[in-house]
Amino acid sequence: VFSSAGLDPQPVIDTTVAFMKGKGIDISHQKSKSIRQVPNIEAYQVVVALAKSALSTFLIVPGKTVQLDWSIEDPSRLDGTPAEKQAAYEQAHQQLRAQIHDLVEAIEGENEKH
């Protein structure tokens, strides 16, 4: 089970929707939510923070949960030219893609050992 949530949920901005559409992912119907709105969060085994400020929120997640800090710059907050904004989105996308790949490999490797 996967879910996404934030500390201060804001509407998904058009630039983000357009970037993800260019990657073949439609997030146009996604709604932001607070971590407190994630159902059954106590059952989650891995929680990933994309901002240092989110790390303190992990304290509300009970049980045995691996907490990962994948802090990245939020490309939606960048002031710059359209090309600079696009580059920031691409950098964030590549960082997250690599982290997710490594996490999946680690999990699959653990499953193969059992």
Protein Blocks (a to p, Z undefined) as FASTA:
>chain_A
ZZdddfbdcdddfklmmmmmmnopafklpccddfklpghklmpcbdcdfbfklmmmmmmm
gcjdddddfbdcdfklpgcdfklmmmmmmmmmmmmmmmmmmmmmmmmmmmmmZZ
